[in-house]
């Protein structure tokens, strides 16, 4: 038996570390937390210093038994969970649950899984840091109390099965408020003027722009008319050197943002891949808000840059973390071995590692050097000047490896007018020829909707959440149905373009697509209603400053500056009182909105949240029996209670509608409880995701019917004349018998197509008598 038992969080990490330690060490995984708060509402005793009641979940009991046995047999138990608060809490839970003794238990931490780091940690053990444990407990208890007390209020006052969370509710508020800003936004137009000038020499053309914009078409037209006879001269020419510095190495937040921009990864996917890279020893710990690099890392980066690119590309930099309340002194995310330009792994692991390697190595490289030229061009008869910018790279420096992206790049398509091209040789006083001058109508942009990455950036700016909470927060708001990440098609918009060429002025009306969105976060109707309810009755929970101050208090607990139960008391008492008052006094929230009157029936048209989502209603609920009932229609994808118009609402009542006929039978499109469908010859065919039921054509309907029939025929193995409801089908887990409403497993060794009706019937009867078991593959009754 090994003298030392070392416990880590994940099996992948255990496997990597076991290779670094000798036969005296047995490395085991706890598979994350081994216990959690009980699910019942007595998990936290608010009247007894917030004492918690924990339990080991059923799927961890055998693991805990094994770890207890191994811990008893070992001389020393090493707790090697992650170095953040969550990791410290896991070590504490292990210590408590396994019944460990202080004198034979050692806590070690490391921020990279390399042999030197592991051996150094073994040489420098410490005790469990209870300040960190208390900070994690405070967060866990506070979030449980908020969730357990707020959720029932939402069930009663908004809609059953809803839930609320402290940080998640703030994230939803940000998205709801941004959507409302966009809805209120009124675009204004102005004319942007650009020109293409020639020096007179062949191919020496360059672009210039007028810094001012004209608000009226008449003013833009007058400018171009004045340009017909104008002379253009270079009034000033300024050339100056400029430099560009690299970004610091990645923190959790900046990695999530850049992986979204450059690789298109969701926040949760980035963290999942980074976790694998860390566990396999490729990168340092991936939950950090530090931009610091250790001396070892700085020396390794220097050696690699000098070796791969030469000494002129190296420039030592020490970045300092600016974030207030930055957590424990971690390093930034970096490769563990700078000489490894690439790694073994799947494509996504290689791509993320490449990003991390480039960002870290670039942070220690020389500035990029440019020569920037600005030319001002006068126009006779006008006071305005055209301005041309040119840029020449003199030394690439860190740009040889990496260039940071920005959110602005992803918001707007690259505008060629703004590109810093290389200017031809120019001289002050030189006369130019205008080849073409354009005045293009351009519209102001509304605020940008959040992407997952820009939402993380905003939460970090506000001081809300920490590296470990960003990914779960963003996943939770989507899983709860408060926010959706979608692509939306843009709308066509016309704009004017005035062009002056060869002394002739012409006007064109052109079309552009505006408002197209990709991978943006939209609030759902239920998200907006829940947000408004919380803002009205629980302002503290969704207040940005309050939530940030709670995070600061967690940090103070982690540093031993605040007593965690006192912090909870100061929060819980007023919060609990708000819950009690709201249950008694608050009105039910439905997000109801009157749209107007139906011109056909003269009845009121309204829209609100219902049990199965948002819907439009024509007419009011009758007070007496026999009165006409109202009509209902579900909203289409992309429509919202706050913005739907009366005309759009009335359009929804055009379903069910006939879309054509097939095999001499009508095809009708409608929306049911389980979504949109086509009805044909008493059979129902679900519409594929993304196909709007209002837009279905006859050809599409036939294709959907044929596809379903083809899949059904491939699924069918055998039918029986004795009973047409009995079939042998090919299912997800292999062949099975469908006997009326009963699904029956086929015993091993039986050939499905050879089964007789009598054998099938016997198997069904035997299955009916068996005690029912829960399971994924077969249920006693079809749902």
N, C-alpha and C positions, 0 to 999 in steps of 0.2 A: 504494500500500500504506500502511495506517495506521501511524503512528509507534509507537503504543502498543497492545499486546495485553493485554487485561484478562481474566483467567480466573476464573469463578465456578463454583459447584457445580451449579446447575440451569438449564435453558433458560428457565424462566419468569422467574427472577431476571435472567438475561442480557438478556432482552427489555425488562424494566422499566428496568434500568440504562442500556442503550444509548440510551434516550430522553433521559437526563440528560446524556450526554457528547457532545462534538462529533465532527466527522468525523475527528479525529486518533486516536480510540479505536475499536478493534475489540473487541467483547465476545463471548467464547466460553464455552461450558459444558464442564466436565469430566465431567458426569453422575455426580457423587459421586466415589468413589475410582477411580483409574485403574490401581491395582495392589493385589495382596493377597498374603498368604503362600501359598506353594505348598501344594497339597492333601496332599502326601505327608508321611510322618512325619520327613523330614529338613528340614522348614521352619525349625526352630530348633536351632541347635547349642549344646546345653546345656553342652558342655565348652569352648566358645570364646566366653565372654562373652555367650551367648545371641544370637549373630549370626543374623540372619534371612535367609531366601531368599525373594525376592519374584518374582512374575511378573505380566505384563500379560495379563488374560484375553482370550480370542479375540475376544469382542464389543467390546473396547476398542482393539484393535490399530490399526484404521484411524483412529480418533479420535486416538490418540497420534501417529500419523504426521502427521496434519493439524496438530495443535498444535505438533509439533516444527518443521514447515516454517514455520508462522506465527511461531513464537518466533524463528527464525533471521532472518526478514525484519524483525522489529520492532526498534526502538531500545531500548525498555524493555518488560519483561514485568511486569505487575502481578498478583500472586496475591491474589485477593479472596474466598477461601473463608471459611466461617463463623468467628466469633471464639472458639469454644470449642476444647477439646483436639483433638476429631475434625477440626475445620476446619483447625487448625494442622498436623495430620498430613497432611491432603490437600495443603496447600501444600508441605510437605516432599517428599511423594511426587512432586508435579509438578516440583519443583526438581530432584530426582534423576533422574527418568525422562526429562524433556525435555532434560537436560544443560544447565541454565541456568547463567549466570555471576553471581557475587555483584554485580558492578558494574553490571549491567544488569537486576537483578531487585529489585522492591520489593514488600513485603508490606503490605497495607492491611486494616483491619477497620472494620466499622460495625455498629451494632445495629438500624438501621432503614434501609429502602430508600427514602430521600427524596433529592431533589436536594441540599439543604444538607448532609446527612450524607455523601453520596458525594463531593461536592466537598471537604468538610473532611477526609475520609479520604485523598484524593489529595494534599492539602497536607501531610499528616502521615504519610508512610510510615515503616515500620520494617523491621527484618530479621526473618527467621523466628525465633520464640521456641523454642529447642531444649529448654527445660525443659518446655514444654507438649507438645512432640513426644515427649519421653522418657516423660512421664506416660501419654500415649496408648499408646506402644509397650509400656510395662510392663503396662498393662491387657490389651492385645491378646495379648502373649506369655503372660502368666499364664493368661488364659482359654483360650488354645489348648492350653497344657500340661495344664491341668486336664481339658479335654474329651478330648484325645487319649489321656491316660493312664487316666482314669477309665472312659471308655466301654467299652474292651475288658474291664475287670474286670466291669462290669455284664453284658456279653454272656455271659461265662463263668459268673458266679455267680447271675444273676437270669434274664435272658431275652435272646435275640438282638435286635439292632437298637436297643438302648436307648442313650441318651446322657445325659451329665450336664454341668451348667455350674455355675460358682461362685455367682453371684447367684441364678440360677434355682433351684438346690437349696435355698437358704435360703427362697425364696418358697414352694416346695412344702412345706417343713417347717412354716412358719407355718400353712398351710392344713390340713395333716394334723393338727397339734396342736390347732387350733381345732375340727376335726371330732370329735376324741376328747374334748375338753372337753364338747361338746354331747351326745355319746353317753353320757357318764358323768353328765350333769346330771339330777337328780331334782327335778321341779317341786314346790314347796310352795304351799299355798293359804292365803289369809287374806281376811277380809271387809272390803271398803272401804265406808265409810258416807258417803252424800251426802244432802243435804236441799235442798228447795226451800221458801224462806220467803217470806211475804207481809207487807208493812207494813200491810195493811188497806185501802190505796188500790187502785183498779182498775189492773190491769196492772203494779203495782209488785212483781214477783217477782224473786228472785235466788237463785243457787245457792251453797251452802256445803259444806265437806267437813270430816270429822273427821280430824285429822292421824294419830291412832292407827288401827291395824288390829286386828281380832279374829281370833285364830288358830283358834278353835273356833266352830262354828255356835251352840252353846249360849250362848256369851258374846255373840254378835251378837244372838241372839233376846232375851236378857235386857236388852240395851241398848234395843232397840226397845220391849219391854214397858214399861220405865221411862219411855220417851218419850211413852207414851200420855197420861199425866197431867201431863207436865212443862210448865213455863213457860219461854219463851225470851226472853232479854233481851240487848241489846248491852252488853257489859261494857266494851269499849274500842274506840275508833275512831281509827286513826292514818292521817294523810294526809301523804305526803312526796313531794317532787319526785325523779324519777329521770331518768337520761340513758342513751342508748345510742350507742356510737361505731361508725363504719363499719369494715369489715375492710380490711386493706392491699390494694393492687393485686395482681394475680395473679402467682404464680410458676408454673413448669411443674406442680408437684405440686398446688397449690390450683386451678389451671385444670382439670386432669384430674378432680379431685374434684367441683368445682362443675358442670362440664359433664355429669358422670355423674348428679348429683342432679337438676339442673334440666332438662337436655335429654335424658337417657337415653343419652348417647354413650359408647361404649367408649373406653378410654384410647388405643388406636391410632387410632381415628377422630378423636378430638379433636386428636391431634398431626398427622394428615394434613391436616385442615381448617386448623389453625393455620399449618402450613407454607405452604399456598396463600395465606393472608391475609398472611403475612410477605413472600412472594415478589412479591406484587402491590402491596407498599408500604402495606398497610393497618394493620399492627401492627408492634411492635418484635420482636426476636428471641425465639422461643418456647421456647428451652431455657435456663432461668435459675433460680437459687435466690435471687435478690435481690428485695427489696420496695422498693428505692430508686427514686425518680423523679428525673430530671435537673432542673436549674433551668429549662431550656427547657420541659420538660413541665409543671412546676408552674405556670409563668407562663401557658402555654396553657390548662391546666385552669381556672385562676383567671379568665381572660378569658371562657371559655365559660360557666362557672357564673354569673358576674356578668351576662352577656348573656342567658342562657336563663332563669335563675331569680331573679336579683336578689342584691345583695351580702350580705343576711342569710343566704343559703344557703352562702356560702363560708367555709371554715376551713382555713388552710394546715396541712398535716401532713407531717412527714418521718419516714418509717418506716425502721427499721434492721433489717437481716437478723440473725436470732438463730441460724440454722443453723450449727453448728460445721462448719468445713471448707467453707464456701460457696465455690463456684468463682469464677473470674475476675469482676471487678467489672462485671457486666452491670446493666442496668436491669430493673425488673419488666416484665411483659408489659402493654403499653398501646397505645391507638390512636396512630398516628403524627400524625394530625390530629384534635384533640379537637372541632373544629367539625363534623366528619363524624359525625352521629348514626347514619347508616346507610350502607351501601355497595352497589355493584352486585355481583351474584354469585348463586350458587344459594341455595336456602332454608337449607341447613346452614351455609354461609359467613356468611349474614346473621345467623343465630341466634347463632353463636359470637362474631361481631364485636360484636353487641348486648350479649352477656354481658360481654365484655372492656371495652367502652366504659363500660357502667354501673358495673362494679366500679372501674375507674380513676377515673372522674369522682366517684363516691360517696366515694372515699377522701379527697377534698379538699373535702367538704361538711360542713356544720354537724352537730353531734350532734342526734339526735332527742330531744325533751323530753316527759316523761310526768308525770302526777300519779298516784301509786299509792296506793290506799286499802286498808287491811286492817281488817276488822271481826271482833272475837272475840265469840262468842255463847255465853252460859252456858246450862246445862241444869239445872233444879232437880232435885235428887236424884242428880246425877252429878257427877263431878270433871272430866270431859272438857269441852272447848269445841269448838264448830264454828268454822271460820275461813272467811271470805269475802274474796276478793281482787277488786279492781276496778282498771281502768287506763284513764285518759283521756289521749289524745295532745294535748299542748298546742302542739307544733311538730314538723312531720314531718321537717325537716332532710334528711339523706341518704336517708331512707326514701322520699322523693319519687321517687327514681331506682331504688334497689336494696336488697334485703334478702338476706343470706347464708342459705343452707340449711345444715342439719346432718344428719349420718348418723342421728341419733336420729329425725328427722322421717321418714326413709325406712324405719326399722326398725319403727316402730309407727304404727298409724293414729292420727289426731289424736283425742285423748280430750277430748270436749266438757266433761268434768268439770274439766279443768285450764285451760280457756280463761279468760283474764282479761277478763271481761265488764265492762260499765259498771254500777256499782251505783246504785240509786235513792238519793235523799236520805235519809240515816240520821242518828240522833242517839244519843249515849251514854245508856244507861238505857232506851231505847225497847224496848217489848215487841213481839215478832213472833209470827206464826202459822205453824206448820209445815204446809204443804200436803201434803207427801209426804216420807217418809224411806225410803231404800233401803239395804240391806246386800247388796252383790254379792260373790260369791265370785270372787276374782281369783288367778291363778296366777303364780308367779315365772317370769321368762323366762330361757332359756339364753343363753350368750354368742352374739352375732350372728355369722353366717358373714360372711366377707369378700366385699365387692363388689370389682371391679377398683380402684375409686377408694379404698376404705378400705384395701385392701392397699398401694397406693402410699403412703398416709398412714403406715401402720405401718412400711414399709421406710424412709421418710424419718425417722421418729422414732428408729428404731434406727441411723440413720447408714449404711444399706446402699444402695448404688446412688447414682446422681446423675441430674440432670434428663434426660440423654440416654439413660439405661438403663431407666427405668421402663416405658415402652411396649414396647420389645423383650422385656424380661424377662417381662412378663405375657402377651404373645403367644406366646413360646417355650414356657412351661410348658403352655399349652393345646395348641399344635401338637404337642408331644411326647406328648400323651395322659396327662400326669400329673395334670392338672386339667381339669375341665369347668365351663363356665358354663351353668347350667340354671335352668329354672323347675320347681318341684316343688309338687304339690298338697298342701294341708294335710289334717289329719285332724280328724274331728268329735270334740268333747269337750263333755261336759255340765258345767254349773255351776249352783249354787243362787242364787236371788235372793229376799230377804225384803223385803217392801214394807209400810210402815205408811201407810195412807190413811184419813182420817176415823175414826181410832180403831180401825181393823180391821187386824190383821196377817195377811198371807197369804204362802205360800211357793210359788215356781214353780221348776221345773227347766227350764233353757233350754239351747240348744245353740249352740256357737260353733266356728268353724274355727280351728285352731291349726297353726303350723308351715309355712304356705304360704310359698314362697320365689320371688323373681323376680330373675333376673340375678345369682345368687349363685355363688361359686366352691366347688366340691366336689372333694375329692381322689378320684382313681380308685384302684382296687385296686393297679394297677401303681405309681401314684404313692406310695401308702402303703408298699408293699414296698421300693421303691427308697429312699425316705426312711429307713426303718428300717435298711436295709443301710448307708447312708452314715453314719447316726448311730452305728452300732455300730463301723464300721471306719475312718471318716474324719471323726471328730468335728470337727476343725478346719475342714473345708470347709463344714459346715453350722452351725457355731457362730456365733451372732449377733455376739458381741463380737469374735471373730476377723475375721469378714467386714468389720465396721465399721472395725477397725484397719487392714485392707488398704486400704480407701478413704482413710483418713487418710494412709497412706504414699504413695498416689498423689498426694494433695494436696501433701504435702511435696516430692515430686519436681517437681511443677508449679511450686512456688515456689523451686526450686533448693536445697532444704535436705537432699536425700537423693540418693544416687547410685542410679540405677534398676537397674543390674545387681547391685549389692550386695543391694538389696531382694529381687530375684528369687532370688538364691542362698540367702538365709536362708529363703525359702519352699520352694524346689524340693527341696533335699536331703532334709529330713524327709518331705516329701510323697511323693517318689519311693520312699523306703524303705517307707512305708506301703503303696504300690501293690504292691511286690514281695512284702511279707509277706502281704498279703491274698490275692493270687493263689495263694500256696502253702498257706495255712492256713484260709481262710474256707470255711465250709459253703455249699452252694447255698441260696439264699433263694427260697422259693416262697410265703411267707405262709400256709402250710398251717394249717388249724384243724379239729379234730375237733368234729362237731356232735352225735354220739350214734349210736344204732342204729336202722336201718330196722325198724319193727315187723313188716312183712310177711316180709322175708327174714332178719332177724336179723343183717344185715351192717352193717359200719361205714359211717357217712356222714361224708364230709370235704369240705372246700372249699379250693381253692388256685388259684394262677395257672398257666395253661397257655400253650401257644404262641399260641392265638387268644384269650386273655383269661381271666377268672376262670370257674371251673366247679365244679359239685358232682359228687362221685363216690360211688356206692354199691358197696361191695365193694373188695377190694384187688387189685392187679395180680397175676395168677397166677404162681407160681414154676415150674409144670410145664405142658407142653402138655396140652390136653384139659380143663383146669380152666375153670370158668365165668369169663368176662371181666367186669370191672366195667361198670356203666352210668354214663353221663355226661349232664350237662345244663348249659347255659350260664345264668349269672345274668341276671335281668331288669334293665332300666334302673332305676337308683336303688338297687339292692341292692348291698351290700358284703360282702366276706369277713368283716370284723370284726363285723358286726351281724346277718347273716342267721341266722334261727333254724332248728331242725330241721324244724319244720312248714312254713316257707316253702321250705326246700330240697326237701322231698318233693313239694311242690306243683309244682315245676318238671318232675317226671317224668310229669306228666299230658299232656305233648305227646309225639308227635303226637296230636291229638284231632280227631274228626269234629265239624264245626260245622253240618252239615246236608247237603242234597242239592240239586242244580240240574241240570235237563235229565236227570233220572234217573241222575245220577252223583254219588258222594260228594264232598264238599268237606272236605279235611283240612288243618289248620293244623299247621305244624312249624317248627323252626328249623334252618337249614342253615349251611354254612360262610360263606355270604355274607349271612346274616341271616334273619329270619322270612319265611315264604312260605305261600301256599295252593296245594295240589295238587288239580287237577280235570281228569279225563279225560286223564291223562298230561301235562298242561301245568302250568307253574309260574307263579305270580303273586306278585310281591314285595309285602309289606305296606308301606303308606306309613309314613314316619318318624313316630314318636310313638304309633302304634297297637300296644298290647301284644298279642302273639299269644295270650295266655291269655284275653283279653277279647273276641276277635272273635266277632261274632254272625253268624247265617246271612244276615241282610239286608246287613251290611257286606261279607261275602265275595262275595255276588252282585254288589254294586256295584263291587267291585275288579275282578272278572272282566270285567264289562261295560265298565268304563272302559278296561281294557287292550285289549280287542277293538276298541273304537272307535278308540283311538289307532293300533292296528295297521292297521285298515282305511284310516285317513287316510294312513298311511305307505306303503301298498301302491299302486304305480302299475300294475304288470302282472305276470301269471304266465304260465307256458308249459306247455302240455300235454305237450311232449316231455320235460320234466324238472321235477316240482313243486318241487324244491329250488332252482331258479333263479328269481329274482325281480328286478324293478326296484322299488327303494324310494326314498322321499323321506327323506333323512337330514339331519343337522344342517347340513351344508354343501351341500345340494342333492341331486338325484337321483343314484343310483349302482346298480350291479348287484351282487347277492349271488349268486355262483356257487358253491354248496356252502359251503365254509369260506373262500372267497376273496371279498374286496371289490374291485370293479373300477370305475375312474373312467370316466365317459361323456365322450367327446371333445366339445369345443365344436362347436356347429352341429348336433348330432344331437338329434332330438326323442325323448325317452325312450320314450314310448308307441308310437312307430312302429318301434322296433327289432325285428327278427326274431330267432328263436332262433339262427339261423346267425350273424348279426352279433354277438350277445351272446357266443356261444361263441368266435368269432374274437378278440374283444376280451379275453376271459379268457385265452386261450392266449397272446396277445401280451404281456399283462401278466405272466404267469407267467415268461416268458423274460427280462423286463427285470430288470436288477440291482436288488435291494431297497434302498430308501432309507428313512431314518428320517423320520418325519413324523407330524403329529397327525391329518391328515385320513384317510389310508388306510394300512392295514397289509396286508402280504401275506397274513397269516392272521388270522382272527378269534380274539380271545382269549376 
